[in-house]
Amino acid sequence: MSYKNIYDVLPKKLVEQIQEHIDGVKLYIPKKPNNRIAWGSNTDTKELIFLRNQQIRSAYESGITISELSQIYFLAEKTIQKIIYSK
């Protein structure tokens, strides 16, 4: 997330009105709901996690224990269990 100087974006009068309510604090302005994008849309992270989870399930089916998978993938055993037992 990048920050913008409020004076570069809003008129001075509006800035002064905002300062009446909050002065000198950081303010997050979320996107409008119709402008939001799904998680993982900008990167390949979603696909990489999907592939990793497939590998974990396959390894478990071939006999590797949850404890071993936890060490191999640096994940908690509970996380490995959730991956294995999810569909």
N, C-alpha and C positions, 0 to 999 in steps of 0.2 A: 504494500500500500504506500502510495506516495502522498506527501503533504503539500498543500498549496497555501500560499499566503492569502489570508482572507481578503486583504485589500486588493489583490490581483483578481479576485473573483466576484466580490460583492461591492455594492456602492457604500460609500463611507457612512451615510445615514443609517443604512441597514446594519452595518457593523456596530454602530453606536447603540442601536436598539437591542441588538443581541447582547452587548456588553452590560446592559441594564439587568439582564437575567443571569448571565454567567460571564465573569470577567477573569481573564487570564488562565482559563482551563482548556484542555484539549477537548474537542468535540468531534464525535464520529457522526457522520451523516450517511445512513445506509442508502443503498440503491433502491429504486422503486421496485416493487415485486416483479413487474413485467420486464425489468432490465437485468434480473439476476440470471446467472448461468449455473448449470448443474456442477456439483463438485467433480473435479477431474476433467472437465471439458477443455481446459487450456493446456493440459500436460498429458503425458502418457502414464501418470501415476496410477490411475484407476486400472488400466490394462496390466501394468506391471504387478500390482497387488493381486489381480485376478489370476495371472499366470503363476505367481508365487504360491497362492493358495491351492491351485491345481497340483503343483509339485509336492506340496505338503501332504495333500490327500493321497496322491500316488505313492509317495514314500511310506506313508503309514500303512497303506494296503499291501505294500511289499514287505512289511515286517519291522520297520523302524519304529521304535517306541516314541511315545509322546515326549518323554524326558529327553531323548536323543534329538528329536526334532526341535525342541525348545532350545537346546544348545547350538544346533546347526544354524537356526534362523534368528537366534537372539531374541526370542519371544517368550513370554510367560507360558507356562504349561496350560493355564486356563485359556489363553488366546489360541494355542494350538488345538485344544479341545473344541473350541467354538468353530474354528475353521474346519476341522474334520467332521464334526457333526452337523454343520450347516449344509443346506442343499443349494 
